[in-house]
Amino acid sequence: MAKNRVSLTEEQRRRNAEILARLRDEERRLFEETRALQQEWKTDSNRRRRERGQAM
């Protein structure tokens, strides 16, 4: 069965592009924050602090 082709208005295309751009920015920001947190936890002092906190 063939799918019907959907045609968007210029306004819908513009809004879709804005939404996709926002999602890409949010995804990039989350990726950078996650990477920063991983780097922070890799330091020895934080690792020791985390291990002591769990032992208590």
HURA-V839916 format. One record per residue. N is the residue number from 1. RES is the residue in one letter. SS is DSSP state (H for helix, E for strand, - for the rest). PSI is psi as a letter, one per 40 degrees, with the letter a starting at -180 (NA if undefined). OMEGA is omega in whole degrees, 0 to 359 (* if undefined). Layout:
n & res & ss & psi & omega
N & RES & SS & PSI & OMEGA
N & RES & SS & PSI & OMEGA
This chain:
n & res & ss & psi & omega
1 & M & - & h & 181
2 & A & - & i & 178
3 & K & - & i & 177
4 & N & - & h & 179
5 & R & - & h & 181
6 & V & - & h & 176
7 & S & - & h & 181
8 & L & - & i & 175
9 & T & - & i & 178
10 & E & H & d & 179
11 & E & H & d & 179
12 & Q & H & d & 178
13 & R & H & d & 180
14 & R & H & d & 180
15 & R & H & d & 178
16 & N & H & d & 180
17 & A & H & d & 179
18 & E & H & d & 180
19 & I & H & d & 179
20 & L & H & d & 178
21 & A & H & d & 178
22 & R & H & d & 179
23 & L & H & d & 178
24 & R & H & d & 179
25 & D & H & d & 180
26 & E & H & d & 179
27 & E & H & d & 179
28 & R & H & d & 180
29 & R & H & d & 179
30 & L & H & d & 178
31 & F & H & d & 181
32 & E & H & d & 179
33 & E & H & d & 179
34 & T & H & d & 179
35 & R & H & d & 180
36 & A & H & d & 179
37 & L & H & d & 179
38 & Q & H & d & 179
39 & Q & H & d & 181
40 & E & H & d & 182
41 & W & H & e & 180
42 & K & H & e & 181
43 & T & - & i & 184
44 & D & H & d & 183
45 & S & H & d & 179
46 & N & H & d & 179
47 & R & H & d & 179
48 & R & H & d & 181
49 & R & H & d & 181
50 & R & H & d & 181
51 & E & H & d & 178
52 & R & H & d & 180
53 & G & H & d & 180
54 & Q & H & d & 182
55 & A & H & d & 183
56 & M & - & NA & *
